[in-house]
């Protein structure tokens, strides 16, 4: 299970994500949809460790992965 809680990220003065929360259970299949510029790629980059959120947490199978590098998340 992955749990995303209250994720915010800013790029300069631009608020790209504001208080985003959701969870995906083991075995669940979900889609992340929205218009251009909605923050889909930014959210995936945060989950993968390419970006660090300004606020919020990400837990994967009970382990806090917020702010870890992509290399550490993979291992």
Long-range contacts (C-beta under 8 A, 24 or more apart in sequence): 1-25, 1-26, 1-60, 1-61, 1-62, 2-47, 2-58, 2-59, 2-60, 2-61, 3-57, 3-58, 3-59, 3-60, 4-43, 4-47, 4-56, 4-57, 4-58, 5-56, 5-57, 5-58, 5-59, 6-55, 6-56, 6-57, 7-43, 7-46, 7-53, 7-55, 7-56, 7-57, 7-58, 8-53, 8-54, 8-55, 8-56, 9-42, 9-46, 9-51, 9-52, 9-53, 9-54, 10-54, 16-42, 17-42, 17-43, 17-46, 17-53, 19-56, 20-56, 21-56, 48-73, 49-73
